[in-house]
Amino acid sequence: MRTLEEHRAAVLSLVAPLAPVEVAVGSALGLVLAADVVAAVDLPGFDNSAMDGYAVRSAELAGAGPDHPVVLPVAGDVAAGDTTRHVLAPGQALRIMTGAPIPEGADAVVPVELTDGGATGVALHVAPSAGLSVRRRGEDVRTGDAVLSAGTRLGPGHLALAAAANVPRVVVHPRPRVAVVSTGDELVPPGSALEHGQIVDSNHVMLCALVEAAGAQVSGSAHLRDDARAVRALLDDLPGAPDLVLTTGGVSMGVYDTVKEVLAADGGVEFAKVAMRPGMPQGCGVVGPSRTPAVTLPGNPVSSFVSFHVFVLPALRRLAGLDPGADGAFDAVAEVAWPAAPGKVELTRVVERDGRVRPSGGQGSHVLGALSAATALAVVPAGVERVEPGDRLRCLPLLGQDRDRGR
Amino acid sequence: MRTLEEHRAAVLSLVAPLAPVEVAVGSALGLVLAADVVAAVDLPGFDNSAMDGYAVRSAELAGAGPDHPVVLPVAGDVAAGDTTRHVLAPGQALRIMTGAPIPEGADAVVPVELTDGGATGVALHVAPSAGLSVRRRGEDVRTGDAVLSAGTRLGPGHLALAAAANVPRVVVHPRPRVAVVSTGDELVPPGSALEHGQIVDSNHVMLCALVEAAGAQVSGSAHLRDDARAVRALLDDLPGAPDLVLTTGGVSMGVYDTVKEVLAADGGVEFAKVAMRPGMPQGCGVVGPSRTPAVTLPGNPVSSFVSFHVFVLPALRRLAGLDPGADGAFDAVAEVAWPAAPGKVELTRVVERDGRVRPSGGQGSHVLGALSAATALAVVPAGVERVEPGDRLRCLPLLGQDRDRGR
């Protein structure tokens, strides 16, 4: 029997960061930089006003104060976006807007609130120091600075900085493409009239949602009956040229475990029992003429969901250019006692609140109610047969299952 | 001058949860339920096997043990998805797969690992209790149970439960649609050759990314020059029939503040100074013949970014059917001292690590470097002029700016 870590390493050995592509900054949200972003301009790009006010020569206002303003003629306006090169003549002021270039000759801006706001002449009630309300060219960023480093997952603030630095395109790892294949004669789509022995295929909806929630995309999906020819045909023509194939079902010890039968014959996929609960029957390898990496998940929805978090998510992270290590894993304290599988890692579906966790309900591998109510997986090590209140456990957050319950 | 809370209340008063729509479970990831999901079937839908093994009458195996098996003829196979109603005759066993219906007459399943795995006859090495490896119909969910409650933001596990309960469509609040309008003569798209006084429009990219990261969608976007006619024309034909309009720029005290001029004349938008830093000049109201809710953000990128988190995000949450209260706000301890604006709420861009925060860099409202490096906003109350090490501060996480820096 493999350990969870051994199987995760086997899955990770199949994948590498996807070859970088160049995309527009407006399309890069959530993608991971494959190269540093280097500023193409200084930020600010020119000395500019931090306030709406009046550009002045500070020395000329040395004596000004609240009760004894200096009055200067206003020679004109400088707007943000004004591309004229204004010059401030001695003894004058120029009305200036926030962000507008500081005119040649000026060395300070008196905010409008400290003046009478005049349009042709202005009374200035303060003696500004040189540099008052002036943002200096390049004081934030200089041309050639690496403003974002490779490996950064791009959020809105990063994109703002890249855009402001006049970088229209960035080099990123593309979003991983995942084909989702559910198998099983007993499965029918949601909303079907169920015959005796049939169940609804919830894995298909769930895995597509997990792929999306992980920031990857579903390249294509299929449901197959337990039919070896259908499985073989799919391998020859994987839906949507995926970077990774996920299958569910057909990998246990049953005589109808077609996925296992076909992929084992194909030779590229290795099947293993993994010392974990739920999720023991696992497999991974490469499939089809394309030798595409594949992970075969158990057909049981709870096992499949848990296996996705511990094996597939790290693989998707590596493909996307991230550290595959557990994203957002945290420590929490058990609030109650619960039993764990002897000799296996137990992945308990728990609700976390203020650093404390308790099982979200029945832990049978068929119990979807407790799965849906959970916010995390508590990782109970293989040596522990019973969690006691106060035990500290490593926990993995569940994708898209926060505590947002509204109103 | 308004308080931050007063302005947030003004913004929130403009919006209500969007009218519910019905969507397929496969399209509902991240949306918020507007009605409970009621199970259409029992889960499990029938008594079924928890293991691959042999269905038996437990009483017939009373004497079995590791060294003295009971041997029974195998009368056939029961597969998952088999819609035949099998009956187990006395004195026989049926080979059964995980998830397959328990045959009439059987009351336990002996896992294949505890047998010799025979196909025509089987040696069973254990005396099972009645119910061993049997999952009972309805033990997880009963038809008519409300399995998910209104207000739940749908994650992969929720969708799996709805699908498994044979519910093909769910009633949700739709994704809010947001029009993004940046204004300013000085702004040019990323990658432009910059003339004197021009700057790159980073707000457009940033706000579109923030809208997406908040789970809403950009209905349309535009960049306008500081031209009253263009602003008026836009109001008459908002891009993409949005639920909310965001503008940036043109709302300060400058003489070229066209957005303010047009919207103030239109009468539906109220402008206010808000006691916060950055982000003082704010406005909100309704615009155009459609009376669409609108928030006018300052043109400064840092102010705009901060204002989005404190005013727009709560509005998007309410539109989406969520509690508008701060999502994921947390307490953290200041690691260092820093000054704060007297009489205003200071929203310091900070890096959070293990419950401690420090400013991410220069806090000038033009400093995008520090914005991009931040992971949260620390909310320094209006009465505090200096944060001291050890002070406990409320913090708001930044959308899409986690600490994922890879490799």
Contacts between the chains, C-beta under 8 A, distances in Angstrom:
chain1	res1	chain2	res2	distance
A	25	B	190	6.0
A	25	B	205	5.3
A	26	B	204	7.9
A	26	B	205	5.2
A	26	B	208	6.4
A	26	B	209	7.9
A	29	B	209	4.6
A	29	B	212	5.7
A	29	B	213	6.6
A	29	B	400	6.7
A	30	B	213	7.9
A	30	B	400	6.8
A	32	B	404	7.8
A	32	B	406	6.1
A	41	B	194	6.4
A	41	B	200	7.5
A	43	B	366	7.8
A	43	B	368	6.3
A	43	B	369	7.6
A	44	B	199	7.5
A	44	B	366	6.1
A	45	B	194	6.1
A	45	B	198	7.6
A	45	B	199	5.8
A	46	B	196	6.9
A	46	B	197	6.6
A	50	B	364	7.6
A	50	B	365	7.8
A	50	B	366	7.1
A	52	B	252	5.7
A	52	B	253	4.5
A	52	B	254	4.6
A	77	B	255	6.7
A	79	B	185	6.7
A	79	B	186	7.7
A	79	B	226	7.6
A	79	B	254	7.5
A	79	B	255	7.9
A	79	B	256	5.0
A	80	B	184	6.1
A	80	B	185	6.8
A	80	B	186	4.3
A	80	B	197	7.5
A	80	B	254	7.5
A	80	B	256	7.1
A	80	B	299	7.9
A	81	B	184	6.0
A	81	B	185	3.1
A	81	B	186	2.8
A	81	B	187	7.1
A	81	B	197	6.2
A	81	B	198	6.7
A	81	B	226	7.2
A	82	B	185	7.6
A	82	B	186	7.6
A	82	B	197	5.4
A	83	B	195	4.6
A	83	B	196	5.2
A	83	B	197	4.9
A	83	B	198	6.6
A	84	B	196	7.9
A	84	B	197	7.8
A	85	B	196	6.0
A	95	B	255	7.2
A	97	B	252	7.7
A	97	B	254	3.9
A	97	B	255	7.2
A	97	B	256	6.0
A	98	B	252	5.5
A	98	B	254	6.2
A	98	B	299	7.6
A	98	B	300	7.3
A	99	B	184	8.0
A	99	B	186	6.3
A	99	B	199	7.1
A	99	B	299	7.2
A	99	B	300	7.6
A	100	B	186	7.7
A	100	B	197	6.9
A	101	B	196	6.6
A	101	B	197	4.6
A	112	B	253	5.7
A	113	B	253	8.0
A	135	B	364	7.0
A	135	B	366	5.3
A	139	B	362	8.0
A	140	B	362	7.1
A	140	B	364	7.7
A	140	B	366	6.5
A	140	B	367	4.9
A	140	B	368	6.2
A	140	B	369	5.2
A	141	B	368	7.3
A	141	B	369	5.7
A	147	B	369	6.6
A	147	B	372	7.2
A	148	B	372	6.8
A	149	B	405	7.3
A	150	B	406	7.6
A	151	B	405	5.1
A	151	B	406	3.0
A	151	B	407	5.0
A	152	B	404	7.6
A	152	B	405	5.7
A	152	B	406	7.2
A	153	B	400	7.9
A	153	B	402	7.0
A	153	B	404	4.1
A	153	B	405	7.6
A	153	B	406	7.3
A	154	B	400	7.8
A	155	B	209	7.3
A	155	B	213	6.8
A	155	B	398	6.9
A	155	B	399	6.8
A	155	B	400	3.2
A	155	B	401	3.9
A	155	B	402	7.5
A	156	B	206	5.2
A	156	B	207	7.9
A	156	B	209	3.8
A	156	B	210	4.5
A	156	B	213	5.7
A	156	B	305	7.2
A	156	B	398	7.9
A	156	B	399	6.0
A	156	B	400	5.4
A	156	B	401	7.2
A	157	B	206	7.2
A	157	B	305	6.4
A	157	B	368	7.7
A	157	B	371	4.9
A	157	B	372	4.5
A	157	B	374	6.8
A	157	B	398	6.4
A	157	B	400	7.9
A	157	B	401	5.3
A	158	B	372	5.1
A	158	B	401	7.2
A	159	B	202	7.9
A	159	B	205	5.1
A	159	B	206	6.1
A	159	B	209	5.0
A	160	B	202	4.4
A	160	B	203	7.4
A	160	B	205	6.4
A	160	B	206	3.7
A	160	B	209	7.8
A	160	B	301	5.6
A	160	B	305	6.7
A	160	B	368	6.0
A	160	B	371	6.9
A	160	B	372	7.0
A	161	B	202	7.4
A	161	B	368	4.6
A	161	B	369	6.7
A	161	B	371	7.0
A	161	B	372	4.0
A	162	B	190	7.6
A	162	B	205	8.0
A	163	B	190	4.5
A	163	B	200	5.7
A	163	B	201	7.2
A	163	B	202	4.0
A	163	B	204	7.8
A	163	B	205	4.4
A	163	B	206	7.2
A	164	B	199	7.4
A	164	B	200	5.4
A	164	B	202	3.9
A	164	B	301	6.6
A	164	B	368	5.2
A	165	B	200	7.6
A	166	B	190	5.9
A	166	B	191	6.5
A	166	B	192	7.2
A	166	B	194	6.8
A	166	B	200	5.0
A	167	B	190	6.4
A	167	B	191	7.6
A	168	B	189	7.3
A	168	B	190	4.1
A	168	B	191	3.1
A	169	B	191	7.5
A	184	B	80	6.2
A	184	B	81	6.0
A	184	B	99	8.0
A	185	B	79	6.8
A	185	B	80	6.9
A	185	B	81	3.1
A	185	B	82	7.6
A	186	B	79	7.8
A	186	B	80	4.3
A	186	B	81	2.8
A	186	B	82	7.6
A	186	B	99	6.4
A	186	B	100	7.7
A	187	B	81	7.1
A	189	B	168	7.3
A	190	B	25	6.0
A	190	B	162	7.6
A	190	B	163	4.4
A	190	B	166	5.9
A	190	B	167	6.4
A	190	B	168	4.1
A	191	B	166	6.5
A	191	B	167	7.6
A	191	B	168	3.1
A	191	B	169	7.6
A	192	B	166	7.2
A	194	B	41	6.4
A	194	B	45	6.1
A	194	B	166	6.9
A	195	B	83	4.7
A	196	B	46	6.9
A	196	B	83	5.2
A	196	B	84	8.0
A	196	B	85	6.0
A	196	B	101	6.6
A	197	B	46	6.6
A	197	B	80	7.6
A	197	B	81	6.3
A	197	B	82	5.4
A	197	B	83	4.9
A	197	B	84	7.8
A	197	B	100	7.0
A	197	B	101	4.6
A	198	B	45	7.6
A	198	B	81	6.7
A	198	B	83	6.7
A	199	B	44	7.5
A	199	B	45	5.8
A	199	B	99	7.1
A	199	B	164	7.4
A	200	B	41	7.5
A	200	B	163	5.7
A	200	B	164	5.4
A	200	B	165	7.7
A	200	B	166	5.0
A	201	B	163	7.2
A	202	B	159	7.9
A	202	B	160	4.4
A	202	B	161	7.4
A	202	B	163	4.0
A	202	B	164	3.9
A	203	B	160	7.4
A	204	B	26	8.0
A	204	B	163	7.8
A	205	B	25	5.3
A	205	B	26	5.3
A	205	B	159	5.1
A	205	B	160	6.4
A	205	B	162	8.0
A	205	B	163	4.4
A	206	B	156	5.2
A	206	B	157	7.2
A	206	B	159	6.0
A	206	B	160	3.6
A	206	B	163	7.1
A	207	B	156	7.9
A	208	B	26	6.5
A	209	B	26	7.9
A	209	B	29	4.6
A	209	B	155	7.3
A	209	B	156	3.8
A	209	B	159	5.0
A	209	B	160	7.8
A	210	B	156	4.5
A	212	B	29	5.7
A	213	B	29	6.5
A	213	B	30	7.9
A	213	B	155	6.8
A	213	B	156	5.7
A	226	B	79	7.7
A	226	B	81	7.2
A	252	B	52	5.7
A	252	B	97	7.7
A	252	B	98	5.6
A	253	B	52	4.5
A	253	B	112	5.8
A	254	B	52	4.8
A	254	B	79	7.4
A	254	B	80	7.4
A	254	B	97	3.9
A	254	B	98	6.3
A	255	B	77	6.6
A	255	B	79	7.8
A	255	B	95	7.3
A	255	B	97	7.2
A	256	B	79	4.9
A	256	B	80	7.2
A	256	B	97	6.0
A	299	B	80	7.8
A	299	B	98	7.6
A	299	B	99	7.2
A	300	B	98	7.3
A	300	B	99	7.6
A	301	B	160	5.6
A	301	B	164	6.6
A	305	B	156	7.2
A	305	B	157	6.3
A	305	B	160	6.7
A	321	B	406	6.1
A	321	B	407	7.9
A	322	B	404	5.9
A	322	B	406	4.9
A	322	B	407	7.9
A	323	B	404	7.8
A	323	B	406	5.2
A	323	B	407	5.7
A	327	B	404	6.9
A	328	B	402	7.6
A	362	B	139	7.9
A	362	B	140	7.0
A	364	B	50	7.6
A	364	B	135	6.9
A	364	B	140	7.6
A	365	B	50	7.7
A	366	B	43	7.8
A	366	B	44	6.1
A	366	B	50	7.1
A	366	B	135	5.3
A	366	B	140	6.5
A	367	B	140	4.9
A	368	B	43	6.4
A	368	B	140	6.2
A	368	B	141	7.3
A	368	B	157	7.6
A	368	B	160	6.0
A	368	B	161	4.6
A	368	B	164	5.2
A	369	B	43	7.6
A	369	B	140	5.2
A	369	B	141	5.7
A	369	B	147	6.6
A	369	B	161	6.7
A	371	B	157	4.9
A	371	B	160	6.9
A	371	B	161	7.0
A	372	B	147	7.2
A	372	B	148	6.8
A	372	B	157	4.5
A	372	B	158	5.1
A	372	B	160	7.0
A	372	B	161	4.0
A	374	B	157	6.8
A	398	B	155	6.9
A	398	B	156	7.9
A	398	B	157	6.5
A	399	B	155	6.7
A	399	B	156	6.0
A	400	B	29	6.7
A	400	B	30	6.8
A	400	B	153	7.9
A	400	B	154	7.8
A	400	B	155	3.3
A	400	B	156	5.5
A	400	B	157	7.9
A	401	B	155	3.9
A	401	B	156	7.2
A	401	B	157	5.4
A	401	B	158	7.3
A	402	B	153	7.0
A	402	B	155	7.5
A	402	B	328	7.7
A	404	B	32	7.7
A	404	B	152	7.6
A	404	B	153	4.1
A	404	B	322	5.9
A	404	B	323	7.8
A	404	B	327	6.9
A	405	B	149	7.3
A	405	B	151	5.1
A	405	B	152	5.7
A	405	B	153	7.6
A	406	B	32	6.1
A	406	B	150	7.6
A	406	B	151	3.1
A	406	B	152	7.3
A	406	B	153	7.3
A	406	B	321	6.0
A	406	B	322	4.9
A	406	B	323	5.2
A	407	B	151	5.1
A	407	B	321	8.0
A	407	B	322	7.9
A	407	B	323	5.7
